[in-house]
Amino acid sequence: METIISIKPLLAVLVSLLVTPILVSSRASNVRESWTFVAAGLKFLIVASMVPAVLHGSQIVYTIAEVFPGVAIKFRVDALGMLFALVASSLWIITSAYSIGYMRGLDEHSQTRYFVFFALALSATIGVAFSANLLTLYLFYEMLSFATYPLVTHHQDREARSSGRKYLLYIVGTSIGIVLPAMLVTYNLTGTLDFSMHGVFSGTEPRATIVVLLLMLVLGFAKVAIIPLHSWLPAAMVAPTPVSALLHAVAVVKVGAFSVIRVITGVFGIDLLSRLHLGTLIGYLAAFTVIVASLIALSQDGLKRRLAFSTIGQLSYIVLGVALLSPKGLIGGMTHIAMHAFGKITLFFCAGAIFVATGKKNISEMVGIGKRMPITMTAFLIGSLSVIGLPPTGGFFSKWYLVLGTLQAHQISMLVVLLASSLLNAAYFLPVVYKAFFCTEQEAMFPNTVQEAPLWCVVPLVVTAIGSIVLFFYPTIFLNLAKLAIGV
């Protein structure tokens, strides 16, 4: 594999970081929002410029500084990191547009602070995507936690502050209390924290040690929200909807899932976990989370809370796919990062658009809303189909590979979990769409004066809904990156 030394990974991280002083000093909202688009566009272009080299099998590296012998703060752009970075950087542009419509539509306070910490969060996300080792990933993981705290507590009321404390307790408490000790033990045993295709362990370590370290690193990255370390995510739904959309459908939660993938494939390695039969252990944890989160979602009346519990289950699809340790399962888990991101961000955008237009948050209050907001609710249907895993949406593609992965791994119980959970997905999403469109005028809860949200809200959700459909027909780039990531 050819190694290219380039400063591009660092630039991709820094571009949104360097724009923050301009955002802070900008008094006019138009100037602030324009610079946000400039930074988002530059970040995406830098990331996209590295795609051809990665698709040709090269990796791009850049070292900032060596901290310990064998451990440096270092970037490495490979296929898996590129897959995640493409998703995050492209959706930041769309979410920036949506944020304008949402924040202006509700005349939200502290919009400058909002855009500043949004930019910091995206810097941290790309830093995680391009990390060459566990230390670099950990540093940007922590940066993301602290950058998103002001976004979660944006409203500054009692509920927001309480949710913010829970957010930090789960996210930072687990990373410091569980991940950091596991990293120290791993370094002591192996002398390195670099990610490797075959893992860093020799295979001579005691099985009990490997089991404990695996559980610590998988559960310690609590952004992946495996039960019982999941309740921070529904609590964080007090944040403005654009925050929920990008950070809790893409950046924060996918950083958790991405970190777990890195741990399984780059720290322990597929061969070691297969030999010790430890993939099944992580698989059962993920399967339990998938089913329980789906059942809880059924009982939620708040639309964002239903989406939150749905996200908890969908994140564990990613973990489950990788834990199968089969090529198709790994491809399914990795591509689900992208497919779920487009579907779920569409659903969050729709929830926000409904709130901007009507002030409604609960599903029971949305009967007949499809007659007044047909574009929004059609997009909601498309997003729902993607999360359920039905054609013609990208979610079908990743779930198809997950199903094939269970068969390839001879894990029939996991196949049953996937099929049952997809039925549960349909049970908590499709009734929302049905009641939105199919009701009498007497049952409808909205007057004729209700109409679609502002264009800045509607256009982004249309774009991401179309994106979900496009990914069904043209999933090639993410499929190829996933195959390269596992060496197929």
N, C-alpha and C positions, 0 to 999 in steps of 0.2 A: 504494500500500500504506500503510495507516494505521500510524503508529508510536505506541506507548503507552509512556510513561516510568513505570516501576514498580520498586520495590525487591525485588519477588518473586524475580527470578533470583538476587540476592545472598543472600536468605534461604534459598533452596533449597540454595545452596552451604554456607552457614554452619551450618545446623541440626545437621548431624552433626559439624561442627567444634566447636561450642559445647558439645556434650554430653560431649566427651572429658574435661574436668576432673572431671565427675561420675563417669565410668567409672573414672578413676584413683583417686579417693578412696573408691569403693565397696568395702567389705570383703566384703559378702555377695553371693554369685553371683546370687541372685534379684533383688537391687536392680540390679546391673550389667546383667543381661539385660533387665530391665523397661525401663530407660532406653534400651537399644539399640532395643527395639521402639518406644518413644515417638519417638525420633529418626527411625527408618526410616519410621514412619507419617506423621509431620509432613512429612518430605521428599517423600514420595509425594503427599500432599495438596496441598502447595504447587505441585509440578510439575503435578498434574492440574488445579489451578485455572486454569492458564494455557492449557489445551488448547482451550477454546471460542474464545478470541480468536485463537489461531493458526489454527484450522480455518476461521475467517472471513476469513483472509487478512491479519491484523494481525501485527506483530512487536513484541515487548516489549523495551525497551532500558534499560540502567542503566549509567552511567559512574562509575567509582570515581575515576580520576585520569588526567590526560594526562601521558604520560611524555616523548614527543617530539612535535614538530609533526606533526599528522596521525596520531599513534599514541597510543592510550590503553589503559589497563586497563579493559576495557569488556565488558559482557554484552549479548548479543542473542539472544532466544528466537525462532527461526524454525521452520519445519516439520521440517527435518532434525535440528536440535538437540532438538526436542521428541520426535521418534521415538526417538532414542537415550536421552534422559533418562527417558522412560516405561519403557523396558525395564530400565534400570539401577536406577531407584528402586523399581520393583515387585518385581524379583527380589532386591533387598537384604532386603526383609521376609521373603521365603521362606527365603533363605539364613541369616538370623539365627536362624530357628526350627531349621533343620537344624544350624547350628553348636552349638546347645545339646545336641542329641542326640549329635552326633559328639564334641564336646569332653568332655562328661560321660561318655559311654559308654566312652571310652578313658582317662578321668581325666587329660587332657592338662595339662601344666604351663603357667604363665604365661598363663592365660586372660584376665586383665585386659589385658595387653599386646596380646593377639590382638584383642580387641574394640575397643580404642582405635585401633589402626592400621587395622582394618577400616573404622571410621568415617571416619578421615582419607582413606582411599582413595576412599570414596564421595563425599566432598566434592570431591576432585580430579576425579573422573569427571564429576560434574555441572558443574564448572567448565569442563571441556573441551567438554561438550555445548553450553553456553550462551556460549561465547567468541565475541566479535564480530570478532576479528581474530587474526592469526597470533601476535602477541606474547602475548596473553592465553592462547591455546591452549597455546603453548609453556611458559608458566609453570606452568599446571596439569598439563601433561603431565609436567614434571619433578617436581612435587610428588607425583604418582601413583607415579613411579618410586621415590622415596625412602620413601614411605609403605608400599609393598608389599615393600620389601626385608626388613624384620623379619618379615613374614609368610612369605616364601619361606624364610628361614633359621630358622623357628620352632623346629625341633628342636635347633638349636645343636650338631649333631654335625659330623664332618669333611665328610660328603657335603653337608650343608646349607650349610656355609660355602663350600665349593667352588662349589656351584651359585649361591650368592648373589653371589660374585665374578663369575662368568660373566654373571649376570643384569645386574649393574650395568655391566659392560664393554660388553655389547651395547646395552643400553637407553640408558644415560646417555652412553656413549662416542659413539654415533652421533648422538644429539640435540645434544650439544655440538660434536662434530667435523664434523658434516655439516649438520644443520638450521640451527644458529645462523649459520654463514657464509652459507648460502643465503638466510636471512632478511635479513641485512645487505645482500647484493647486491640482493635484490628491493626493499628499501626505497630503496636508492641509485638504482635504475633508475626506480622508480614514485612514490616519495614517500609511499607508504602501505602498510599491511599489512592493511587492512580487507578482509573477505570481500565479494565482489560477485558478483551473478548472472552477470556477463559477464567476470569476471576483472579483474585490476588492470593487466595489460600492454596497451600500445597496439597491439601487433602489428608495430611497426616495429623491434623488437629483433632482433639477429642470431639466426637459427634455432639455431645452435650454442649460444648462450647459453641459450635457452629449453630446449633438450634437456638441458643440464648441470644447470640449476636444477631441472627436472622430476625427473630421476633422483635428485638430492640430496634433494629434499623427500619423494619417495615412499619411497626406500630408507632415508633418515635416520630416519623414524618407524618404527623397527625393531620396535615392538610389533605391527605387522602381520605380522611373521615371514615375509617373502618370502625365499626361498632366494637367497643364502647366509647371510642374517642371521636365521636361524631357530633355531639350536641352543640359545638361551637358554630356549625354551619347554619342550622335553622335560626340560631340566635343572631347571626350576622345579617339576616335578612332585613334588619331595621335600617340598613344602609340604603341610600338612594338606589333606584333600580339600575342605572348604568353601572354602579359599583357591583351590584349583584350579578349583572349580566356578564361583565368581563372578568371580574376578579373571582366570582363564585360559579362561573360556568366555564371559564377559560384559565385565567392566570393563576390564582391561588390554588384552587383544587387540582388543576392539571399539573402544577408544580409538585404537589404531593404525589400524584400518580406517576409523574415522570421520575421523581426521586426514587420511588419504589422500584420502577423498572431498572433504573441505574444500579440500585443495590442488588437486585436479583441477577441481572445480566453482567454487570461490570465489577461487582465486589465479590460475590459468591460464585457466579458462573453457572451456566445451565448444566454442564457435565457434573459438577460437584453436587448440586441439588438433586439431580436425577439419581446419582449413585446413592445418595443418602435418603432418597424418597421424601424430601422436604417440600417439594412443590405442592404435594397434597395437603400438607398442614396449612400453608398460606391459602390454598384454594378453598378449603373449608371455611376459613375465616371470612374470605371474600364472599363465598356463596351464602353464608349466614347473613352477612350485611345486605346483600342483594335482596333477599326475600323479606327480611324484617323491615328494611327501609321502604320497600314497595308496599307492604301492608300498612305501615304507618301513613304513607302518602295518601292512601285511600280515605283516611279519616280526616284529612286536613281540609278546612273550608277556605282558609286564606290561600290565595293563588300562589303567592311567593313561597309560602311554607310548603305547599304541595310540590312546587318546583324544587325546593331545597332538599326534601327527602328523596325526590326522584334523582337528584344529583348524587346523593350519597350512594344510592344503589348503582347508578351508572358508572361512578368511579370504580366501584368494586368489580364491574365488568372488565375494566382494564387490568386490574390486579389479577382477577381470575384467569384471564386469557394468558397473561405472562406466566402465572403459576402452573399452568398446564404443561409448560416446558416443551411443548411440541411446536414445530415451525409454524403451522397454521394458527395455532393459539396465540403465539407471539405476534404474528402479523395482525391478527384480529385485535389484540389488546392495544398494539401501537397505533393502528389506523383509527381505532375508536377515539383516540385523543382528538383527532381532527373531526370525525363524523359527529361525535356527540357535541363538540364545541359549537359547530354551526347550528345544529338543531336546538340545543339548549339556550344559546344566546338569542335565537329567534323567539323562543318562548318568553324569556325574560323581557326582551324588547316589547313584546305584545302586552305583557303584564303592566309595564310602565306606561305604554301608550293608553291603555284602558284607564289607568289611574289619572293620567294627565287630562284625559277627555271627560271622565265621569267622576273621579274621586273615589271609585269603588275598588276595594281590595279583596272582597270575599266572593267565592265562586257562586254562592247562593244568591248573590245580588246581581248576577250577570246574565240572567235569563233574557233571551232576546237581543243580546248586544250585537250579535252577528248581523241583524237587520239594520243597525245604525252604524256599525264599524265593520263592513264586510271585508275590506282589505286586511285589516288587522287580524280578524278571526280566520281568514283563509290562510294567512301566514302562520297563525297558531296551529291550524290543522296540519300544515306541512311540517312544522317543527315537531308536532306530536308524532307524526308518522315516522320521522327520523329517529326519535328517541325510542319508540316502540320497536323499530327495526323493520319497517315495511317499505316496499318499493312505491314510487320511484325516488327514494331518498338515500343519502349516503349511509344512514344508519343501518340499512339493510345489508350493505356491503360488509361493514365491520362485523356485524352480528353473524353473517353467513360464515365468515372466517372463524369466528369464535365457536360456532357449532361444529364446523369441520375440525377445529382444534380439539374439541372434546372427543370426537370419534378417533382422531389420530392418536390421542393419548389414552384411549380406551377408558375414558371417564364418563360412563353413562349417567352416573348421579349428577355430574356437572351439566350434562346435556339437559336433564330434567329441570334443573335449576334455571337454566337459560330460557327454556321454553315456557316454564311456569311464570317466570318474572316478566317475560314479554306480554303474557296475557294480563298480568297485573298492571303493567304499563298502560295497556289499552283500557283497562278498567278505570284507571284514574285520570286519563286524558280525554278519551273519546266522548264520555258523557258531557264534559264541559263544552265541546264543540257542538254536540247534538242540541243541547239546551240553548246554545247561543243562536242557532239558526232555525230550529224546528220547534216553534211555539206559536200560539195564537196571539193576536194583537192584545187580547185581554191579559195574557200571561206575561207579556213583555214588560220589563221594569224600567224602560227608558222612553222618555218623550221624543217626539220627532225632532226636537232641537239638538239632540245629541248627534255629533258627527265625529269623523276621524280626528285623531290628534294632529298637531302641526306636522308639516312636511318633514322637518328635521327629525321627527320621531318615526314617521311612517316609512320614509324612503330606506333607512337602514334595515328595518325589519323585513322589507320586501327584498332587499339585496341579500341578506343572510338566508332567507327562505329559498330564494332562487339558487343560492350557493349550495344549499342542502340537496336540491334536485340535480344540479350540475355534478356534484360529487358522486352521484349514483352512476352517471354515464361516463364521467372522466375522473376516476379515482387514481389515475396512473402515477402521478407524482408522489402521492403519499404511499401508495403500494410499493413503488420502487424503492423509496427511502426505507420503508419497513423491511423489505427483503435485504437491502444492503446492511441494515442494522444487525440482522441476525446471520448474515453471511450466506444467504441463499442465492 
